Amino acid sequence: MKEEITICWLRRDLRLTDNTALYHALQSGNKVVLLFIFDKDILNRLEDKADKRVAFIHETLLEINQEVQAHQAAIRVMHDSPLEAFEKLQNEFEIKAIYSNRDYEVSAMKRDEIIENFAISKNIAFHTFKDQVIFEKSEVMKKDGTPYTVFTPYSKIWKLQFHSDELVFYPSENLLSNLYTGTVVPIPSLTEIGFEEIKSGVSKPELDQNLIREYQEKRDIPGVEGTTRMGIHLRFGTVSVRKLAQVAVKTSETWLNELIWREFFMMILFHYPKVEHQAFRMKYDGIQWRNNEAEFKAWCEGKTGYPIVDAGMRQLNETGWMHNRVRMVVASFLTKHLLIDWRWGEAYFAQKLLDYDLSANNGNWQWAAGCGCDAAPYFRVFNPTLQTLKFDPKLIYIKRWIPEYDELYLYPIVDHDFARKRAIAAYKEVM
């Protein structure tokens, strides 16, 4: 006779505290198997087998496992396609219900639909919850029921609807004694799932309230530690967005706006899935991109001759992170100065960024390229020299990432005034 269990399937919510699906699963009346699946379909697409994101997930799973061991439980970590994983678990257990938190990316929703259909076919209850956002899908809409496509009015309604004193937290950490305590299956090593044994180098999610208080003043200065580095923790759910929003609303509206931008881009991707591969403003798909491969390579390697651009790309290549202001500068440079398709840059960031999130990456690249829903106008072309004078005048950031700066630095790959005029002419062609 197989044991009756409930499964809580972790994905973008790698934490035991304030986890909506876990909280409800632990109250289901059955013992709960905590499950994570290293999805072969996703991992097989990652060319870099020293991917720090995979290492970070692995480290986090080991930490979760250590925490649940205090309750004589263990997390079940599988390396399979999700459907194969659930078929194997169904052979082992009598699964009564599957609980998970919602994901809004197109591929994730297709994956979840496959598992829901499997659950229905086996008479298994399938429950999903909102967890990684404050407002999801269609919760912040215009009066006529259509989605906002401009950030400012969206953010105003978001703030009107948000009441921090009414936030509901889910103390899942208090119910861990309801976890399944049967057979323990060892967590596969990074090597066993096809990756190199490396460290992610990511710190635990510690919220520095002084930093948030000073965020407005320091966030654009790449030479100081003025941002919270919460991107990767929001991406993988190692921190609760409810906790962050509660702090932000009391501490910094500017930082709260960053959380709202994240939800705005998620909402755009959900309602307009075409943006994953096309410009939100379709006319911009007609731009005649130059797509010079040698120039793209120089941009990727931080060898354009524009120090602020090169410093940003070198920081990205070396650490998997880039300062937010510099991200705008390098994206504008690629699309406007070099007239290289924003999708090339988006794909490179997707490969390199530890905090890569499809909706935000796509939304910000389309913003920089001037083709997005809430975009910089086509005639705005960031001047890297002026950006340096404004945000890194003492060259602290640049010299940190370009040690050869004082000796013999590269000649610029393209003249700014020439590139600006060329970009505006190319964009006008499709107006």
C-alpha positions in Angstrom: 0.0 0.0 0.0 1.5 3.3 -1.1 1.7 6.2 1.4 -0.7 9.1 0.9 1.1 12.4 0.5 0.8 16.0 -0.7 3.5 17.5 -2.8 4.7 21.1 -2.5 6.6 21.8 -5.8 9.2 24.5 -5.3 10.3 26.5 -8.4 10.8 30.3 -8.0 10.1 30.2 -4.3 13.2 28.6 -2.7 12.4 29.4 1.0 10.6 27.9 3.9 9.4 31.2 5.4 6.3 33.1 4.2 5.8 30.6 1.3 2.1 30.7 0.2 1.9 27.2 -1.5 4.0 25.6 1.3 1.8 27.1 3.9 -1.4 25.7 2.3 0.2 22.3 1.5 1.2 21.9 5.2 -2.4 22.3 6.2 -3.7 19.8 3.7 -4.0 17.0 6.2 -1.4 14.8 4.5 2.4 14.6 5.1 4.1 16.9 2.6 6.9 16.0 0.3 9.0 19.1 -0.5 10.0 18.8 -4.2 12.4 20.5 -6.5 13.0 19.4 -10.1 16.2 20.3 -11.9 14.3 20.5 -15.2 16.4 18.8 -17.9 14.6 20.8 -20.6 16.0 24.0 -19.1 19.4 22.8 -18.0 20.1 21.3 -21.4 19.8 24.7 -23.0 22.5 26.2 -20.7 25.8 26.1 -22.6 28.0 27.2 -19.7 28.4 24.2 -17.4 29.9 26.5 -14.7 26.6 28.4 -14.5 26.6 30.2 -11.1 22.8 30.3 -11.1 22.6 26.6 -11.1 25.2 26.6 -8.3 23.1 29.1 -6.4 20.0 27.0 -6.7 22.0 23.9 -5.5 23.4 25.8 -2.5 20.0 27.0 -1.6 18.5 23.5 -1.8 21.3 22.2 0.5 20.4 25.0 3.0 16.7 24.1 2.9 17.5 20.5 3.4 19.6 21.3 6.5 16.7 23.3 7.9 14.1 20.6 7.4 16.4 17.9 8.8 15.6 19.5 12.2 12.1 18.1 11.6 13.4 14.6 10.5 12.5 15.5 6.9 14.3 16.0 3.7 13.7 17.8 0.4 13.3 15.6 -2.7 15.5 16.9 -5.5 15.0 15.3 -8.9 16.8 15.7 -12.3 14.1 15.0 -14.9 11.6 16.7 -17.0 8.7 17.7 -14.7 6.3 15.1 -16.2 8.8 12.3 -15.8 9.4 13.3 -12.3 5.7 13.3 -11.3 5.2 9.9 -13.1 8.0 8.4 -11.0 6.6 10.0 -7.8 3.1 8.6 -8.6 4.7 5.1 -8.8 6.2 5.6 -5.4 3.4 7.4 -3.5 -0.4 7.9 -3.5 -0.3 11.6 -4.4 -3.4 13.3 -3.1 -2.6 16.9 -4.1 0.1 19.1 -5.7 0.7 22.6 -4.5 2.8 25.3 -6.2 3.2 29.0 -6.6 2.3 30.5 -9.9 4.8 31.4 -12.6 3.8 33.8 -15.4 6.3 33.1 -18.2 4.9 31.4 -21.3 7.1 28.3 -21.1 6.4 28.0 -17.3 2.6 28.2 -17.9 2.9 25.5 -20.6 4.9 23.3 -18.2 2.3 23.8 -15.5 -0.6 23.0 -17.8 1.1 19.6 -18.6 1.4 18.8 -14.9 -2.2 19.9 -14.2 -3.4 17.7 -17.0 -1.4 14.8 -15.5 -2.9 15.5 -12.1 -6.4 15.6 -13.5 -5.8 12.2 -15.3 -4.7 10.7 -12.0 -7.4 12.3 -9.9 -4.9 14.5 -8.0 -5.9 17.9 -6.8 -3.8 20.7 -8.3 -3.6 24.0 -6.4 -1.6 27.1 -7.4 -1.1 30.4 -5.5 0.1 33.9 -6.0 3.5 34.3 -4.2 6.2 36.1 -6.2 4.3 39.3 -6.7 2.0 41.7 -4.7 -0.3 42.0 -7.7 -0.5 39.5 -10.5 -1.9 39.1 -14.0 -5.0 41.3 -14.1 -5.1 42.7 -10.6 -4.0 46.2 -11.7 -6.0 47.2 -14.7 -7.5 50.3 -16.4 -11.2 51.0 -15.7 -12.1 49.5 -19.1 -10.5 46.2 -18.1 -7.5 46.5 -20.4 -3.8 46.3 -19.2 -1.8 49.4 -18.6 1.1 49.8 -21.1 2.7 52.9 -19.4 4.4 52.6 -16.1 3.4 55.8 -14.3 -0.4 55.3 -14.3 0.1 51.6 -13.6 2.3 52.5 -10.5 -0.3 55.0 -9.3 -3.1 52.4 -9.2 -0.7 49.8 -7.8 0.0 52.2 -4.9 -3.6 53.0 -4.4 -4.5 49.3 -4.1 -1.5 48.5 -1.9 -2.1 48.7 1.9 1.0 47.4 3.8 -1.1 47.0 7.0 -3.3 44.6 5.1 -0.5 42.4 3.8 -1.1 38.7 4.5 2.0 36.7 5.4 2.0 32.9 5.4 4.0 31.5 8.3 4.9 28.2 6.6 8.0 27.9 8.8 5.7 27.2 11.8 4.2 24.1 10.2 7.3 22.2 9.1 6.5 19.3 11.5 3.9 18.3 8.8 6.6 17.4 6.3 7.1 13.8 5.2 9.7 12.0 7.2 10.0 8.7 5.3 12.6 7.6 2.7 15.5 10.1 2.3 16.9 10.3 -1.3 20.3 12.1 -1.5 20.4 15.4 -3.3 22.2 14.9 -6.6 25.5 16.8 -6.9 26.2 19.5 -9.5 28.3 17.0 -11.3 25.5 14.5 -11.4 23.2 17.0 -13.1 25.9 17.8 -15.7 27.5 21.0 -14.2 30.8 21.9 -12.6 31.3 21.9 -8.9 31.6 25.7 -8.3 30.4 28.2 -5.7 27.9 30.9 -6.7 29.5 33.6 -4.6 26.0 35.0 -3.8 25.5 36.4 -0.3 22.4 35.6 1.8 19.5 38.0 1.3 20.2 40.6 4.0 18.1 43.8 3.7 20.2 46.9 4.7 17.5 49.5 5.6 20.1 52.3 5.6 21.0 51.4 2.1 17.3 51.5 1.1 17.0 54.8 2.9 19.8 56.2 0.8 18.8 54.4 -2.4 17.5 57.5 -4.1 20.8 59.3 -3.7 23.2 56.5 -4.4 21.4 54.2 -6.8 22.9 55.8 -10.0 26.5 55.9 -8.8 28.2 52.7 -10.0 31.4 53.4 -7.9 29.6 52.9 -4.6 27.5 50.0 -3.2 24.2 51.8 -3.5 21.9 49.0 -4.6 20.5 46.1 -2.6 21.5 43.2 -4.9 18.1 41.7 -4.3 17.5 40.8 -7.9 18.7 37.2 -7.7 16.8 36.6 -4.4 13.6 37.9 -6.0 14.3 35.8 -9.1 14.6 32.5 -7.2 12.3 33.5 -4.3 14.9 33.2 -1.5 13.3 36.3 -0.1 9.6 37.1 0.3 8.4 40.0 -1.9 5.8 40.8 0.7 8.6 41.4 3.3 10.4 43.7 0.8 7.3 45.7 -0.1 6.5 46.1 3.6 10.0 47.6 4.2 10.0 49.7 1.0 6.7 51.4 1.6 8.1 52.6 5.0 11.6 53.5 3.8 11.9 54.5 0.1 9.4 55.2 -2.5 12.1 55.0 -5.1 13.0 51.5 -4.1 9.3 50.6 -4.0 9.1 51.8 -7.6 11.7 49.2 -8.5 9.5 46.4 -7.1 6.6 47.9 -9.1 8.6 48.0 -12.3 9.3 44.3 -11.8 5.5 43.6 -11.6 4.7 45.9 -14.5 7.1 44.0 -16.8 5.7 40.6 -15.5 2.1 41.9 -16.3 3.2 43.0 -19.8 4.8 39.6 -20.6 1.6 37.9 -19.3 -0.8 40.0 -21.4 1.5 40.4 -24.4 3.5 37.2 -24.7 4.7 38.2 -28.2 7.2 40.6 -26.6 9.4 37.6 -25.8 10.5 37.6 -29.5 9.1 40.8 -31.0 9.0 44.5 -30.3 6.1 45.7 -28.3 5.7 48.5 -30.8 5.6 46.4 -33.9 6.8 49.0 -36.4 10.2 48.8 -34.7 10.6 45.2 -36.0 11.2 47.0 -39.3 14.5 48.7 -38.2 17.4 47.8 -40.4 19.9 46.6 -37.8 23.5 46.6 -38.9 24.3 43.5 -36.7 28.0 43.7 -37.2 29.4 40.6 -35.6 32.9 42.0 -34.9 31.4 45.0 -33.2 29.0 42.8 -31.2 32.0 40.7 -30.1 33.9 43.9 -29.0 30.8 45.0 -27.0 30.5 41.5 -25.3 34.2 41.6 -24.4 34.2 45.2 -23.1 36.5 46.5 -25.9 34.4 49.3 -27.5 36.8 52.1 -26.5 34.0 53.7 -24.4 35.2 53.2 -20.8 31.8 53.2 -19.0 30.5 50.6 -21.5 33.6 48.4 -21.3 33.6 48.6 -17.5 30.0 47.4 -17.4 30.6 44.5 -19.7 33.7 43.4 -17.9 31.8 43.6 -14.5 29.1 41.4 -16.1 31.5 38.9 -17.5 33.5 38.6 -14.3 30.7 38.7 -11.7 27.4 37.9 -13.4 26.1 41.3 -12.3 26.1 44.8 -13.6 25.2 48.1 -12.0 21.6 49.2 -12.9 22.6 52.6 -14.4 25.4 51.0 -16.4 22.9 48.4 -17.8 21.0 51.2 -19.4 24.2 52.8 -20.9 25.5 49.5 -22.4 22.1 48.6 -23.8 21.6 52.0 -25.4 25.1 51.8 -26.8 24.5 48.4 -28.4 21.2 49.3 -29.9 21.7 53.0 -30.8 25.5 53.4 -31.3 26.1 50.1 -33.0 22.6 49.5 -34.4 22.6 45.9 -33.2 19.3 44.2 -32.6 18.2 44.5 -29.0 17.5 40.7 -29.0 21.3 40.0 -29.4 22.0 42.0 -26.2 19.0 40.5 -24.4 20.2 37.0 -25.1 23.7 37.8 -23.9 22.4 39.2 -20.7 20.2 36.1 -20.3 23.3 34.0 -20.6 25.4 36.0 -18.1 23.2 37.7 -15.5 22.8 35.9 -12.2 19.6 37.9 -11.6 18.2 37.2 -15.1 14.5 37.3 -15.2 12.8 37.1 -18.6 10.2 39.8 -18.1 12.5 42.4 -16.6 15.4 41.7 -19.0 13.0 41.9 -22.0 11.2 45.0 -20.7 14.4 46.9 -20.0 16.1 46.0 -23.3 13.0 47.1 -25.2 13.0 50.3 -23.1 16.6 51.0 -24.1 16.0 50.2 -27.7 13.0 52.5 -27.8 10.6 49.8 -29.0 9.0 48.7 -25.8 5.6 49.5 -24.2 7.0 52.3 -21.9 10.2 53.1 -23.9 12.8 55.8 -24.0 12.0 57.8 -27.2 13.8 56.7 -30.3 15.8 60.0 -30.4 17.3 59.5 -26.9 20.8 58.2 -27.4 22.8 58.0 -24.2 26.1 59.8 -24.5 28.6 57.5 -22.6 31.0 60.4 -22.0 28.3 62.5 -20.4 27.0 59.5 -18.4 30.6 59.1 -17.1 30.9 62.8 -16.1 27.6 62.6 -14.3 27.7 59.3 -12.5 31.4 58.3 -12.3 33.3 61.6 -12.5 36.3 60.4 -10.5 36.4 57.2 -12.6 36.2 55.0 -9.5 34.0 52.4 -11.2 35.8 52.6 -14.6 39.3 52.1 -13.1 38.0 49.2 -10.9 37.1 47.2 -14.1 39.6 48.7 -16.5 43.0 48.5 -14.8 44.8 49.6 -18.0 42.8 52.8 -18.3 45.6 55.1 -17.4 48.1 53.5 -19.7 47.0 52.9 -23.3 43.2 52.7 -23.7 41.3 51.7 -26.8 40.3 54.1 -29.6 36.4 54.3 -29.7 34.8 51.8 -32.0 32.5 54.6 -33.4 32.2 58.3 -33.0 29.3 59.4 -30.8 27.9 62.2 -32.9 28.1 60.1 -36.1 26.4 57.1 -34.3 23.7 59.2 -32.9 22.7 60.7 -36.3 22.9 57.2 -37.9 20.6 55.7 -35.2 18.0 58.5 -35.5 18.0 58.1 -39.3 17.5 54.4 -39.0 14.6 54.8 -36.5 13.0 57.5 -38.6 12.8 55.0 -41.5 10.1 53.0 -39.6 8.2 55.9 -38.1 
